[in-house]
Amino acid sequence: METTNKAEENKSGFERKQLMQTLKSNLALRVEFTKADGSHRIMICSLHESSIPKSAGSSNKIDGETIKENPNVIRVYDLESKGWRSFRVDLVKSIWPASWVN
């Protein structure tokens, strides 16, 4: 029986590497995706260094503990909620630039 990686089965058309580069190079993006519970969400977020407050810490830590990276999930800084959130790459519907004033 052949096993496949979920990242390889991505039907959204977006690739993790491409999304990560886009998130790191833009001050703010609107990401439209389906949440794990099936609901729809549009989040204004970024991974651009100047968009994330120093007090927010790192995207790979929760309460000081390093978290294991999941290749199917991207953690981003939610500019509206002012905190770290995540979404599944395979559930991204669209991504586009957002105007954002912090």
N, C-alpha and C positions, 0 to 999 in steps of 0.2 A: 504494500500500500504506500503510495507516494504522499508525503506531507508537504503542505505549502505554508509559507509564512503569510500571515494576515496582511502585512505591508505589501506583499506581491499581489494580493487579491484586491487591492484598492480600486474601487470602481468610481471614485469621485473625480479621477483625472488629475488630482494633485499629488505630488510627491513630497515626502517629508523634507528632503534636502532643499528643494525649490522653495517650499513654504518657509523653512528656517532662514534661508538667505533673504527672502523678501521681508520677513518680520524683523530681521536684524538691520536692514538697510532703510527702513521707513519709520518715521517718527510715530505714525499712527495708521492702523489699517482697520477696516471693517471686515470681520470674518463672519460669514453666515454658515451655520452648521446645525446638525441635528444632535441634540444632547443624548446622553446614554438612556434617559427615560423616554426618548422619542419626541420630546418637545423641540420646537424651533427656537433658535437664538441667533441674534446678531450682537457681536461683541466688538467694541473698539479696544484694540490691544496693540502691543508692540513688544519687541525684544531689542529695540534700539537702546543703546546705553544711555543716551541723554533723556530718554522718555521714562526711565525707571528711577525712582528716588533711591538714593543710597540706603535709606532706612528700610527699603523693601527686601533687602538681602538678595539671595541668589535663587534662580529658578530651580536649582537641583537640591534645595534643602527645605524641609518643613520642620518648624520648631527646632532648628539647629541640627536636625538629623539629615544626613545625605540620603536621598531617595534614589532607587534604581531607575535608570532610564528605560522607558518603554518605547520601542521603535514605532509604535502605532499611535502614540500620544505626543502632543506638543504642549508644554507648559508656557504660558505667556503672561505678561503683566496686563491686567484689565485696567484700562485707564479711567473708566467710569467708577468701578467698584474699589479701585486703588488696592488691588491685591492680586495674588497669583491664581490663575485659573487654568484649566486644560481642556483640550478637545481632541477627539480622534481624527487623524488625518483622513481616514476613509469616509468620514461623515461631513467633511467640508463641502459646502454647496457653491460658495463663491467667496472671493476676496478682492477688495478694492481699497484705494487710498481713502483716508478719512481726514477731515479737517479737525484739528484738536488744539485747544488752548488750555494749557494746564494751569 
